[in-house]
Amino acid sequence: MQKSARRALLLSAVVLGGTGLLLHAVSEILTPFIVGLVLAYLINPIVTRLENLGLPRPLAATIPVAGAVSFIALMMILGLPMLADQLTSFAKRLPVYLMTLEHFVLPERLGRTLGGLFDLRITTDALLRQLGLLGAKGAEWTVQALQQTLSGAVWLLNVLLVVVMTPLVAFYLLMDWPSIMKTTVSQLPTRWRAGVRQAAAEIDDKLAAYLRGTLAVCLSMAVFYATGLSLVGPVAGMLTGQAVAGMELAWAIGLLAGVLSFLPLIGATVGFLAMLAVALVQYQLQLWEPYALIVGLFILGQMIEGYVMTPTLVGNRVGLHPLWVIFALLAGGALAGIIGMLAALPTAVIISVLLPRFLKLWRESVE
């Protein structure tokens, strides 16, 4: 590799490293800019299509941004009070549920099943007593955290910052998107531009397929699971011929399971365990129908997601190996928690495009 090329690569590494340090230093104010960038990237094809139909770029950018903001605001206005009510009601009833499990249901069931083998009463009582105390304390912490969160001035300020700034960031990015792309490429050395355009086109193809497809899959599965779980009680009542209460936290768990669909294996496991845990606490092992319905709903959901939704909406353009996906998720979680897991797969998509090119440059430099 020529000396000038090595110098250019070194300078690029320094600039990227400095940019990373700067972003880390101002990370607390980046949320509206990151969300606005993602929103602009997702709806830029719509803006381009409207512009091609003859609309001015400002109007073409305003329409989808306003539509997206209105949809999100409507979902929050309708959904947040319901979710908060479900969480608060369940947290208040949780100590009673756990006390019943501790003193009556599980000792009787375990004693009936395993009593002939050895006496589990003392061990079971000790374990379930701690479970009950932990559940009661957890319910208390949940209610307190919810109240503090909803009444905290800092939380309100952050929400207002995101709500107000995100549409503005998305709008201005969409307004200048073509010029931003053109200016960015024009700043590169001439001999790099063709390769960068090719890599950017491949990244855009894979990343767009992943982001837009995954978002559609998550929303679809969230509605599916939330609706299905809300019907567990009525359907179980029809099967048993007696009144069965609707499942606690049905919409909250359904939305959680749907949102976590972007995490292969991990999201499905967390969602399924949450369903079974709430069913165990609420239905107290008195009926088998709710558990069978939950298992059937989960299996059906996984089949729909794996064989219908993901192939249709995401397709095979992303092309990440399952081991690479798992490693990316674990690495993102270890580095930055939930935010890291959210960014893990898009980052993995970008790396899967750039890494072969860097390896090619490395081989050319040493051969």
C-alpha positions in Angstrom: 0.0 0.0 0.0 1.3 3.5 -0.9 2.4 5.9 1.9 -0.4 8.3 1.0 -3.0 5.6 1.3 -1.7 4.5 4.7 -1.7 8.1 5.8 -5.3 8.5 4.6 -6.4 5.4 6.5 -4.6 6.5 9.6 -6.2 10.0 9.4 -9.7 8.4 8.9 -9.2 6.2 12.0 -8.2 9.2 14.0 -11.3 11.2 12.8 -13.6 8.3 13.5 -12.1 7.7 17.0 -12.4 11.4 17.8 -16.0 11.4 16.6 -16.8 8.4 18.8 -15.3 10.1 21.9 -17.3 13.3 21.2 -20.5 11.4 20.8 -19.8 9.5 24.0 -19.2 12.8 25.8 -22.6 14.3 24.6 -24.5 11.0 24.8 -27.1 12.4 27.2 -28.6 14.7 24.5 -28.3 12.4 21.5 -31.6 10.6 21.9 -33.8 12.9 19.8 -31.1 13.1 17.1 -30.7 9.3 16.9 -34.4 8.7 16.9 -34.9 11.5 14.3 -32.1 10.0 12.1 -33.7 6.6 12.2 -37.2 8.1 11.5 -35.8 10.1 8.6 -34.0 7.0 7.2 -37.2 4.9 7.4 -39.5 7.4 5.7 -37.0 8.9 3.2 -38.2 6.6 0.4 -41.8 7.9 0.9 -40.5 11.5 0.7 -38.6 10.7 -2.5 -41.6 9.0 -4.0 -43.8 12.1 -3.2 -41.2 14.4 -4.6 -41.1 12.3 -7.8 -44.9 12.8 -8.1 -44.3 16.6 -8.2 -44.6 17.7 -4.6 -42.0 20.2 -3.3 -39.4 18.6 -1.1 -40.6 20.6 2.0 -44.2 19.4 1.6 -43.1 15.9 0.7 -41.1 15.8 4.0 -43.8 17.4 6.1 -46.6 14.9 5.2 -44.9 11.6 6.3 -43.3 13.2 9.4 -46.6 14.6 10.5 -48.3 11.2 9.9 -45.6 9.3 11.8 -45.8 11.8 14.8 -49.6 11.7 14.9 -49.6 7.9 14.8 -47.0 7.6 17.6 -48.9 10.3 19.7 -52.2 8.5 19.2 -50.7 5.2 20.3 -49.2 6.8 23.4 -52.4 8.6 24.3 -54.5 5.4 24.0 -51.9 2.9 25.2 -50.0 4.4 28.1 -53.0 4.9 30.5 -54.1 1.4 29.8 -50.7 -0.1 30.4 -50.2 2.0 33.5 -53.5 0.9 34.9 -52.7 -2.8 34.2 -49.3 -2.5 35.9 -50.7 -0.7 38.9 -53.6 -3.1 39.4 -51.4 -6.2 39.0 -48.8 -4.8 41.4 -51.5 -4.3 44.1 -52.9 -7.8 43.7 -49.5 -9.5 43.4 -48.9 -10.0 47.2 -52.3 -11.8 47.5 -51.5 -14.0 44.5 -48.1 -14.9 45.9 -49.4 -15.5 49.5 -52.0 -17.9 48.1 -49.3 -19.7 46.1 -47.0 -19.8 49.1 -49.5 -21.1 51.7 -52.0 -23.2 49.8 -51.5 -24.0 46.2 -47.9 -25.0 45.7 -47.5 -26.9 49.0 -50.6 -28.9 48.3 -49.6 -29.6 44.7 -46.0 -30.5 45.6 -47.1 -32.5 48.6 -49.6 -34.5 46.5 -47.1 -35.1 43.7 -43.8 -35.7 45.6 -45.0 -36.4 49.1 -44.4 -40.1 48.7 -40.7 -39.5 47.9 -39.7 -37.2 50.7 -41.0 -34.4 52.8 -40.7 -31.1 51.0 -42.9 -29.1 53.3 -40.2 -27.2 55.3 -38.0 -26.5 52.2 -41.0 -25.4 50.1 -42.4 -23.1 52.9 -39.0 -21.5 53.3 -38.5 -20.9 49.6 -42.0 -19.7 48.9 -41.9 -17.4 52.0 -38.9 -15.6 50.4 -40.7 -15.6 47.1 -43.7 -13.9 48.7 -41.5 -11.3 50.5 -39.7 -10.6 47.2 -42.9 -10.3 45.3 -44.4 -7.9 47.8 -41.3 -5.8 47.8 -41.2 -5.9 44.0 -44.8 -4.7 43.8 -44.0 -1.9 46.2 -41.0 -0.8 44.2 -42.9 -1.0 40.9 -45.7 1.3 42.1 -43.2 3.7 43.6 -41.0 3.7 40.5 -44.1 4.3 38.3 -45.3 7.2 40.5 -41.8 8.8 40.6 -41.3 8.3 36.9 -44.7 9.9 35.9 -44.2 12.8 38.4 -40.5 13.4 37.9 -39.6 16.8 36.3 -36.5 15.3 34.7 -38.5 12.6 33.0 -41.0 15.1 31.8 -38.2 17.3 30.4 -36.6 14.4 28.6 -39.9 13.3 27.1 -40.7 16.8 25.9 -37.2 17.1 24.4 -37.7 13.9 22.5 -41.2 14.7 21.4 -40.4 18.2 20.2 -36.9 17.7 18.8 -37.3 14.4 17.1 -39.8 15.6 14.4 -37.7 18.7 13.8 -34.5 16.6 13.4 -36.3 14.2 11.0 -37.8 17.1 9.0 -34.6 18.9 8.5 -32.7 15.7 7.7 -35.3 14.8 5.1 -35.3 18.3 3.6 -31.5 18.1 3.0 -31.1 14.4 2.6 -30.0 14.4 -1.1 -27.6 17.3 -0.5 -26.2 15.6 2.6 -25.5 12.4 0.8 -23.9 14.3 -2.2 -21.8 16.5 0.1 -20.6 13.5 2.1 -19.4 11.6 -0.9 -17.8 14.8 -2.4 -15.6 15.1 0.6 -14.0 11.7 0.0 -10.9 11.2 -2.2 -11.9 10.7 -5.8 -10.6 7.2 -6.0 -12.6 6.2 -3.0 -16.0 7.4 -4.2 -17.0 4.5 -6.4 -16.2 2.0 -3.7 -17.9 4.0 -1.0 -21.0 4.4 -3.2 -21.1 0.6 -3.8 -20.7 -0.2 -0.1 -23.3 2.4 0.9 -25.8 1.0 -1.6 -25.2 -2.5 -0.2 -25.5 -1.3 3.4 -28.7 0.7 2.5 -30.2 -2.4 0.9 -29.5 -4.7 3.9 -30.2 -2.1 6.6 -33.4 -0.9 5.0 -34.7 -4.5 4.7 -33.8 -5.1 8.3 -35.1 -1.9 9.9 -38.4 -1.6 8.0 -39.1 -5.3 8.0 -38.3 -5.8 11.6 -40.4 -2.8 12.7 -43.3 -4.3 10.7 -42.8 -7.7 12.3 -42.6 -6.3 15.8 -45.7 -4.3 15.5 -47.6 -7.2 13.9 -46.5 -9.7 16.6 -47.2 -7.2 19.4 -50.8 -6.9 18.2 -51.1 -10.7 17.7 -49.8 -11.6 21.2 -51.7 -8.8 23.0 -54.9 -9.8 21.3 -54.3 -13.5 21.9 -53.4 -13.1 25.6 -56.5 -10.9 26.2 -58.6 -13.8 24.9 -57.1 -16.5 27.1 -59.6 -15.9 29.9 -62.8 -15.9 27.7 -61.6 -18.9 25.6 -60.6 -20.9 28.7 -64.1 -20.1 30.2 -65.8 -21.4 27.0 -63.7 -24.7 27.3 -64.3 -25.2 31.0 -67.9 -24.0 31.1 -67.2 -21.7 34.0 -66.2 -18.0 34.4 -62.4 -17.5 34.0 -60.9 -14.1 34.6 -59.1 -12.4 31.8 -55.3 -12.7 32.0 -53.5 -10.0 33.9 -51.1 -7.8 32.0 -52.3 -9.3 28.7 -51.6 -6.2 26.6 -48.4 -5.3 28.5 -46.9 -8.8 28.0 -48.2 -9.0 24.5 -46.6 -5.7 23.5 -43.4 -6.8 25.3 -43.3 -10.1 23.4 -43.9 -8.3 20.1 -41.3 -5.6 20.7 -38.7 -8.2 21.7 -39.3 -10.1 18.5 -36.2 -8.3 17.0 -34.0 -10.3 19.5 -33.8 -13.8 18.1 -34.2 -16.5 20.8 -33.8 -14.0 23.6 -36.9 -12.1 22.9 -39.1 -15.2 22.4 -37.7 -16.8 25.6 -38.3 -13.7 27.7 -41.9 -13.2 26.3 -42.8 -16.9 26.9 -41.5 -16.9 30.4 -43.4 -13.7 31.2 -46.6 -15.3 29.9 -46.2 -18.4 32.0 -45.1 -16.5 35.1 -48.1 -14.3 35.1 -50.4 -17.3 34.4 -48.9 -19.2 37.3 -49.4 -16.3 39.7 -52.9 -15.6 38.5 -54.5 -19.0 37.8 -52.7 -20.8 40.6 -52.5 -24.2 38.8 -56.2 -24.6 39.3 -56.9 -24.9 35.6 -54.8 -26.4 32.8 -56.7 -24.7 29.9 -55.0 -21.2 30.3 -51.6 -22.7 30.2 -52.4 -24.9 27.1 -53.8 -21.8 25.4 -50.7 -19.8 26.2 -48.4 -22.5 24.9 -50.5 -22.9 21.7 -50.6 -19.1 21.2 -46.8 -18.9 21.6 -46.1 -21.8 19.2 -48.6 -20.3 16.6 -46.9 -16.9 17.0 -43.4 -18.3 16.4 -44.6 -20.2 13.3 -46.3 -17.1 11.9 -43.2 -15.0 12.7 -40.6 -17.5 11.4 -42.4 -18.8 8.3 -44.7 -15.9 7.3 -43.8 -12.5 8.7 -40.0 -12.5 8.7 -39.6 -14.1 5.2 -42.2 -11.8 3.7 -41.2 -8.5 5.4 -37.5 -8.9 6.0 -36.5 -11.6 3.4 -33.1 -13.0 3.0 -31.3 -9.8 2.0 -29.8 -9.3 5.5 -28.0 -12.6 5.4 -26.5 -12.7 8.9 -25.4 -16.0 10.3 -27.3 -17.0 13.5 -24.1 -17.2 15.5 -23.1 -13.7 14.4 -26.6 -12.5 15.4 -26.3 -14.0 18.9 -22.8 -12.7 19.4 -23.8 -9.2 18.3 -26.7 -9.1 20.7 -24.6 -10.4 23.6 -21.8 -7.9 22.8 -24.2 -5.0 22.5 -25.9 -5.9 25.8 -22.5 -6.2 27.6 -21.3 -2.8 26.2 -24.4 -0.7 26.5 -27.3 -2.6 28.0 -30.7 -2.4 26.2 -29.5 0.4 24.0 -26.6 -1.7 22.9 -28.9 -4.6 22.0 -31.1 -2.3 20.0 -28.1 -1.0 18.0 -26.4 -4.4 17.8 -28.0 -5.9 14.7 -27.9 -2.7 12.6 -24.3 -2.4 13.5 -23.7 -6.1 12.6 -25.3 -5.5 9.2 -23.0 -2.5 8.6 -19.9 -4.5 9.7 -20.9 -7.5 7.6 -20.6 -5.2 4.5 -17.5 -3.3 5.5 -15.4 -6.1 7.0 -14.8 -8.0 3.7 -13.6 -4.7 2.2 -11.2 -4.0 5.0 -9.9 -7.5 4.9 -9.3 -7.1 1.1 -7.4 -3.9 1.8 -5.3 -5.6 4.5 -4.4 -8.5 2.2 -3.4 -6.1 -0.5 -1.2 -4.1 1.9 0.8 -7.2 3.0 1.0 -9.1 -0.2 
